[in-house]
Amino acid sequence: MYFFETITDGFFFKNYCAELLHVNGYVNISVTQTSGDYGIDILAEKDGISYAIQCKLSPSPVGISSVQEAFSGRQHYNRDIAVVMTNNLFAESAKELARSSGVKLWDKFKLGELEKNGERLRRIRNNTPTYSDNQTKNFEQEVNRINTNLSGIDQEINELDSMVDQYTARQNNTSSFDKSNRSTATHKKGIFLFFAIFCVIGFIAMLSTCITEKNPKYITGCIIYGIGAPILFTLYVKSKKT
């Protein structure tokens, strides 16, 4: 659905048509007064050609009178081309008269084309990236797939926490350690700390790549590193207490 299809006010429609012309490269655009406009609502130029345009917001196909008004209005304003713009279609009689008089007829399909072109130009000016329907669909599918796996990941985290608690309990119940055991515990603490820092660095790198490249495949890496870091830090802290 195009935006112009939601417009119900003739004055607003006229000004919206002027905005469409502006974002499609027309210049020297002026909107005429509501009364005494000689059938012309907008005056504009593009590529050295001047236009006299009538904007017709109509619930039914536009008839022959609008073509006649645009033709006479073009002569009054001394413009090169007369145009009738409408949110609807044109009656056959209007099309026949337009062919013989040289009046251009821009129906709802032409307005839809202008609206699309205008949106593309806005994106270019704002330097906003665009995505095809397939890219958007693939991205949404990837996000949904990751979301469905989150519950399973949460369960694995809980199981790992339980294992850590059991390991800590066994360590706390041990009354004494020989030198070999103490050396092994110190070695484990170093391993936990090393991989925890590695996960933090990996998480930051993945998150940065995901944001800059807008590629959903890096989201999985962010989740893995984001989960691994706190788990390893937990193991490190608990190992220090033993």
C-alpha beads as a LAMMPS data file, in Angstrom:
LAMMPS data file: protein, C-alpha beads

242 atoms
241 bonds

1 atom types
1 bond types

-500.0 500.0 xlo xhi
-500.0 500.0 ylo yhi
-500.0 500.0 zlo zhi

Masses

1 110.0

Atoms # bond

1 1 1 0.000 0.000 0.000
2 1 1 1.322 3.402 -0.989
3 1 1 1.162 6.411 1.301
4 1 1 -0.885 8.482 -1.153
5 1 1 -3.635 5.847 -0.957
6 1 1 -4.243 6.875 2.668
7 1 1 -4.763 10.581 1.842
8 1 1 -8.347 11.853 2.031
9 1 1 -7.815 15.626 1.960
10 1 1 -7.417 17.357 -1.420
11 1 1 -5.216 20.156 -0.086
12 1 1 -2.869 17.667 1.586
13 1 1 -2.813 15.554 -1.589
14 1 1 -1.740 18.562 -3.647
15 1 1 1.141 19.344 -1.295
16 1 1 2.169 15.683 -1.142
17 1 1 2.354 15.582 -4.945
18 1 1 4.638 18.636 -4.822
19 1 1 6.888 16.759 -2.360
20 1 1 6.945 13.724 -4.670
21 1 1 8.107 15.929 -7.523
22 1 1 10.802 17.465 -5.336
23 1 1 12.342 14.137 -4.284
24 1 1 12.231 12.971 -7.917
25 1 1 14.440 15.800 -9.129
26 1 1 11.906 18.466 -10.155
27 1 1 12.911 22.056 -9.416
28 1 1 11.335 25.516 -9.177
29 1 1 8.236 23.895 -7.699
30 1 1 5.389 26.187 -6.663
31 1 1 1.911 25.325 -5.405
32 1 1 -0.785 27.654 -6.713
33 1 1 -3.519 29.231 -4.631
34 1 1 -6.622 27.202 -3.915
35 1 1 -8.904 29.624 -5.760
36 1 1 -8.183 31.230 -9.123
37 1 1 -5.585 28.654 -10.115
38 1 1 -6.996 28.167 -13.645
39 1 1 -7.133 24.411 -13.119
40 1 1 -3.437 24.118 -12.234
41 1 1 -2.210 23.125 -8.759
42 1 1 1.574 22.825 -9.230
43 1 1 4.151 24.476 -11.473
44 1 1 7.489 22.691 -11.808
45 1 1 10.511 22.142 -14.060
46 1 1 12.850 19.272 -14.861
47 1 1 15.593 18.869 -17.462
48 1 1 14.720 22.243 -18.999
49 1 1 11.033 21.340 -19.462
50 1 1 8.299 23.252 -17.629
51 1 1 5.130 21.555 -16.320
52 1 1 1.644 22.722 -15.390
53 1 1 0.098 20.043 -13.191
54 1 1 -3.402 19.464 -11.888
55 1 1 -3.723 17.179 -8.814
56 1 1 -6.988 15.254 -8.671
57 1 1 -7.862 13.314 -5.511
58 1 1 -10.796 11.198 -6.646
59 1 1 -12.624 8.080 -5.394
60 1 1 -13.458 7.130 -9.008
61 1 1 -11.716 7.299 -12.407
62 1 1 -11.005 10.874 -13.496
63 1 1 -13.052 12.198 -16.386
64 1 1 -12.600 14.509 -19.333
65 1 1 -13.047 17.825 -17.476
66 1 1 -9.705 17.529 -15.677
67 1 1 -7.905 17.064 -18.995
68 1 1 -9.622 20.167 -20.402
69 1 1 -8.674 22.235 -17.332
70 1 1 -5.064 21.111 -17.462
71 1 1 -4.824 21.930 -21.158
72 1 1 -6.195 25.455 -20.753
73 1 1 -4.165 25.999 -17.555
74 1 1 -0.953 25.119 -19.402
75 1 1 -1.673 27.807 -21.947
76 1 1 -2.441 30.374 -19.254
77 1 1 0.822 29.721 -17.386
78 1 1 2.761 29.347 -20.656
79 1 1 4.195 25.939 -19.744
80 1 1 5.561 23.226 -22.035
81 1 1 3.555 20.247 -20.798
82 1 1 0.209 19.833 -19.051
83 1 1 -0.192 16.957 -16.561
84 1 1 -3.068 15.504 -14.556
85 1 1 -1.983 13.563 -11.444
86 1 1 -4.495 11.362 -9.621
87 1 1 -4.650 8.721 -6.937
88 1 1 -7.046 6.772 -9.169
89 1 1 -7.302 5.825 -12.870
90 1 1 -8.569 7.734 -15.913
91 1 1 -11.775 7.220 -17.878
92 1 1 -11.422 6.213 -21.528
93 1 1 -12.804 9.585 -22.667
94 1 1 -10.106 11.357 -20.662
95 1 1 -7.403 9.157 -22.203
96 1 1 -8.704 9.849 -25.722
97 1 1 -8.718 13.627 -25.202
98 1 1 -5.266 13.512 -23.583
99 1 1 -3.826 11.756 -26.629
100 1 1 -5.171 14.369 -29.025
101 1 1 -4.307 17.383 -26.828
102 1 1 -0.883 16.277 -25.612
103 1 1 -1.831 16.237 -21.925
104 1 1 0.125 13.749 -19.796
105 1 1 -1.913 11.464 -17.522
106 1 1 -0.200 10.231 -14.328
107 1 1 -2.437 7.670 -12.634
108 1 1 -1.955 5.786 -9.346
109 1 1 0.667 3.542 -10.927
110 1 1 2.757 6.547 -11.945
111 1 1 2.383 8.010 -8.436
112 1 1 3.465 4.681 -6.970
113 1 1 6.591 4.808 -9.150
114 1 1 7.324 8.373 -8.011
115 1 1 6.847 7.331 -4.400
116 1 1 9.285 4.414 -4.748
117 1 1 11.870 6.583 -6.490
118 1 1 11.470 9.199 -3.774
119 1 1 12.119 6.626 -1.055
120 1 1 15.257 5.414 -2.840
121 1 1 16.554 8.975 -3.112
122 1 1 15.882 9.579 0.595
123 1 1 17.908 6.474 1.483
124 1 1 20.792 7.580 -0.731
125 1 1 20.808 11.063 0.771
126 1 1 20.664 9.676 4.288
127 1 1 23.263 7.006 3.442
128 1 1 20.875 4.378 4.780
129 1 1 21.533 0.793 3.590
130 1 1 18.704 -1.070 1.923
131 1 1 17.967 -4.795 2.026
132 1 1 16.083 -7.003 -0.362
133 1 1 13.051 -8.965 0.788
134 1 1 15.126 -12.182 0.692
135 1 1 17.887 -10.679 2.831
136 1 1 15.358 -9.449 5.378
137 1 1 13.605 -12.837 5.410
138 1 1 16.909 -14.710 5.864
139 1 1 17.902 -12.385 8.688
140 1 1 14.562 -12.915 10.449
141 1 1 14.869 -16.692 10.043
142 1 1 18.367 -16.635 11.528
143 1 1 17.186 -14.586 14.504
144 1 1 14.219 -16.929 15.055
145 1 1 16.499 -19.956 14.872
146 1 1 18.798 -18.476 17.502
147 1 1 15.843 -17.569 19.723
148 1 1 14.511 -21.128 19.581
149 1 1 17.908 -22.427 20.706
150 1 1 18.158 -20.086 23.672
151 1 1 16.048 -22.336 25.902
152 1 1 18.373 -25.256 25.205
153 1 1 21.401 -23.093 25.913
154 1 1 19.857 -21.967 29.212
155 1 1 19.399 -25.602 30.200
156 1 1 23.010 -26.400 29.389
157 1 1 24.130 -23.419 31.475
158 1 1 22.101 -24.668 34.433
159 1 1 23.613 -28.127 34.111
160 1 1 27.100 -26.642 33.928
161 1 1 26.404 -24.516 37.032
162 1 1 25.290 -27.652 38.851
163 1 1 28.501 -29.415 37.880
164 1 1 30.525 -26.426 39.090
165 1 1 28.664 -26.464 42.421
166 1 1 29.304 -30.182 42.836
167 1 1 32.957 -29.707 42.019
168 1 1 33.222 -26.821 44.514
169 1 1 31.483 -28.896 47.201
170 1 1 33.939 -31.734 46.740
171 1 1 36.804 -29.301 46.947
172 1 1 35.441 -27.760 50.149
173 1 1 35.044 -31.197 51.759
174 1 1 38.674 -32.057 51.146
175 1 1 40.618 -31.389 54.341
176 1 1 44.097 -31.275 52.901
177 1 1 45.937 -31.177 49.614
178 1 1 49.437 -32.242 48.797
179 1 1 51.755 -30.074 46.788
180 1 1 50.862 -31.803 43.573
181 1 1 47.130 -31.082 44.059
182 1 1 47.809 -27.429 44.916
183 1 1 49.910 -27.056 41.798
184 1 1 47.137 -28.591 39.718
185 1 1 44.523 -26.243 41.251
186 1 1 46.708 -23.212 40.514
187 1 1 47.127 -24.418 36.951
188 1 1 43.333 -24.755 36.538
189 1 1 42.776 -21.243 37.862
190 1 1 45.213 -19.903 35.267
191 1 1 43.412 -21.810 32.509
192 1 1 39.999 -20.518 33.626
193 1 1 41.237 -16.922 33.717
194 1 1 42.976 -17.174 30.344
195 1 1 39.940 -18.561 28.498
196 1 1 37.585 -16.141 30.266
197 1 1 39.619 -13.201 28.965
198 1 1 39.747 -14.872 25.538
199 1 1 35.920 -15.126 25.499
200 1 1 35.542 -11.446 26.415
201 1 1 37.827 -10.407 23.575
202 1 1 36.018 -12.756 21.171
203 1 1 32.609 -11.395 22.237
204 1 1 33.707 -7.780 21.624
205 1 1 35.158 -8.686 18.194
206 1 1 32.033 -10.613 17.117
207 1 1 29.675 -7.879 18.332
208 1 1 31.661 -5.204 16.495
209 1 1 31.661 -7.249 13.270
210 1 1 27.915 -7.960 13.593
211 1 1 27.114 -4.258 13.974
212 1 1 29.380 -2.951 11.208
213 1 1 28.627 -5.640 8.601
214 1 1 24.968 -6.211 9.625
215 1 1 25.493 -9.956 9.103
216 1 1 23.321 -12.246 11.269
217 1 1 25.792 -15.163 11.158
218 1 1 27.967 -13.389 13.731
219 1 1 25.118 -13.329 16.269
220 1 1 25.810 -17.008 17.113
221 1 1 29.430 -16.164 17.860
222 1 1 28.343 -13.279 20.101
223 1 1 26.081 -15.622 22.086
224 1 1 28.740 -18.346 22.467
225 1 1 31.441 -15.960 23.640
226 1 1 28.942 -13.982 25.735
227 1 1 27.916 -17.154 27.585
228 1 1 31.418 -18.610 27.855
229 1 1 32.990 -15.562 29.524
230 1 1 30.796 -15.426 32.672
231 1 1 30.938 -19.213 33.089
232 1 1 34.732 -19.257 32.975
233 1 1 34.955 -16.262 35.311
234 1 1 32.657 -18.141 37.700
235 1 1 34.925 -21.179 37.562
236 1 1 37.944 -18.981 38.155
237 1 1 36.410 -17.232 41.172
238 1 1 35.215 -20.496 42.689
239 1 1 38.583 -22.145 42.101
240 1 1 40.283 -19.356 44.040
241 1 1 38.172 -20.159 47.087
242 1 1 39.396 -23.741 47.210

Bonds

1 1 1 2
2 1 2 3
3 1 3 4
4 1 4 5
5 1 5 6
6 1 6 7
7 1 7 8
8 1 8 9
9 1 9 10
10 1 10 11
11 1 11 12
12 1 12 13
13 1 13 14
14 1 14 15
15 1 15 16
16 1 16 17
17 1 17 18
18 1 18 19
19 1 19 20
20 1 20 21
21 1 21 22
22 1 22 23
23 1 23 24
24 1 24 25
25 1 25 26
26 1 26 27
27 1 27 28
28 1 28 29
29 1 29 30
30 1 30 31
31 1 31 32
32 1 32 33
33 1 33 34
34 1 34 35
35 1 35 36
36 1 36 37
37 1 37 38
38 1 38 39
39 1 39 40
40 1 40 41
41 1 41 42
42 1 42 43
43 1 43 44
44 1 44 45
45 1 45 46
46 1 46 47
47 1 47 48
48 1 48 49
49 1 49 50
50 1 50 51
51 1 51 52
52 1 52 53
53 1 53 54
54 1 54 55
55 1 55 56
56 1 56 57
57 1 57 58
58 1 58 59
59 1 59 60
60 1 60 61
61 1 61 62
62 1 62 63
63 1 63 64
64 1 64 65
65 1 65 66
66 1 66 67
67 1 67 68
68 1 68 69
69 1 69 70
70 1 70 71
71 1 71 72
72 1 72 73
73 1 73 74
74 1 74 75
75 1 75 76
76 1 76 77
77 1 77 78
78 1 78 79
79 1 79 80
80 1 80 81
81 1 81 82
82 1 82 83
83 1 83 84
84 1 84 85
85 1 85 86
86 1 86 87
87 1 87 88
88 1 88 89
89 1 89 90
90 1 90 91
91 1 91 92
92 1 92 93
93 1 93 94
94 1 94 95
95 1 95 96
96 1 96 97
97 1 97 98
98 1 98 99
99 1 99 100
100 1 100 101
101 1 101 102
102 1 102 103
103 1 103 104
104 1 104 105
105 1 105 106
106 1 106 107
107 1 107 108
108 1 108 109
109 1 109 110
110 1 110 111
111 1 111 112
112 1 112 113
113 1 113 114
114 1 114 115
115 1 115 116
116 1 116 117
117 1 117 118
118 1 118 119
119 1 119 120
120 1 120 121
121 1 121 122
122 1 122 123
123 1 123 124
124 1 124 125
125 1 125 126
126 1 126 127
127 1 127 128
128 1 128 129
129 1 129 130
130 1 130 131
131 1 131 132
132 1 132 133
133 1 133 134
134 1 134 135
135 1 135 136
136 1 136 137
137 1 137 138
138 1 138 139
139 1 139 140
140 1 140 141
141 1 141 142
142 1 142 143
143 1 143 144
144 1 144 145
145 1 145 146
146 1 146 147
147 1 147 148
148 1 148 149
149 1 149 150
150 1 150 151
151 1 151 152
152 1 152 153
153 1 153 154
154 1 154 155
155 1 155 156
156 1 156 157
157 1 157 158
158 1 158 159
159 1 159 160
160 1 160 161
161 1 161 162
162 1 162 163
163 1 163 164
164 1 164 165
165 1 165 166
166 1 166 167
167 1 167 168
168 1 168 169
169 1 169 170
170 1 170 171
171 1 171 172
172 1 172 173
173 1 173 174
174 1 174 175
175 1 175 176
176 1 176 177
177 1 177 178
178 1 178 179
179 1 179 180
180 1 180 181
181 1 181 182
182 1 182 183
183 1 183 184
184 1 184 185
185 1 185 186
186 1 186 187
187 1 187 188
188 1 188 189
189 1 189 190
190 1 190 191
191 1 191 192
192 1 192 193
193 1 193 194
194 1 194 195
195 1 195 196
196 1 196 197
197 1 197 198
198 1 198 199
199 1 199 200
200 1 200 201
201 1 201 202
202 1 202 203
203 1 203 204
204 1 204 205
205 1 205 206
206 1 206 207
207 1 207 208
208 1 208 209
209 1 209 210
210 1 210 211
211 1 211 212
212 1 212 213
213 1 213 214
214 1 214 215
215 1 215 216
216 1 216 217
217 1 217 218
218 1 218 219
219 1 219 220
220 1 220 221
221 1 221 222
222 1 222 223
223 1 223 224
224 1 224 225
225 1 225 226
226 1 226 227
227 1 227 228
228 1 228 229
229 1 229 230
230 1 230 231
231 1 231 232
232 1 232 233
233 1 233 234
234 1 234 235
235 1 235 236
236 1 236 237
237 1 237 238
238 1 238 239
239 1 239 240
240 1 240 241
241 1 241 242
